[in-house]
């Protein structure tokens, strides 16, 4: 009986969280004059909202921009984060713990504190209205470093020592030995980083003004609040659905690795 009640509560919680997203998708294919009825299953289905949205904004170009930026940021975080995480977990050097605590401390700093200095750097480098401004500042991620450090600590030291005896250097150990044994951590950090980069709005609004370089969240935000949607709720919901769908699909596909890694990367010394 306890197990049945437990699953009933889980199902109820899942429905509560899923309902807004399902309603958003349903409303985006509902005629504009019927959206206000809040019906779960509309009498008539139409793609008119998507057609209007595609005609008003270059959503396809913004999708490609978001894919390029998010993929580059994710790749950079995986490469550099694993290198730093390996150094903090397996290499012995003075100040190792201090560096680790400083990295943790940086997670407590609000983004707004570094916003202006970071923008000044982008201006001096001439990176405003370029992909570099969207990618380079996010190639290092404190959360990724910490998660790699904790996961690498769970890998037996004997495996690393054996690789060194076979002539592997430190870089080769990371990418040839540790990466194949850290798939859950790689997938989890990749999903978290990709989602964070994909959903970033404030920074692109500051450094990107060219519509051909705008990411999807930036373009959808300007579309929804800038008046281009002409107060049509269905068109706004269609844009929001296209923005959220890739992230939902990515999480559903990789959720097994995500849960496995979160269970395996508990904080430990």
Secondary structure by P-SEA (a helix, b strand, c coil): caaaaaaaaaaaaaaaaaaaaaaaaaaaacccccccccccccccccaaaaaaaaaccaaaaaaaaaaaaaaaaaaaaaaaaaaaaaaaccccccaaaaaaaaaaaaaacccccaaaaaaaaaaaaccccccccccccccccaaaaaaaaaaaaaccaaaaaaaaaaccccccccccccccccaaaaaaaaaaaaaaaaaccccccccccccccccaaaaaaaaaccccccccaaaaaaaaaaaaaaaaaaaaacaaaaaaaaaaccccc
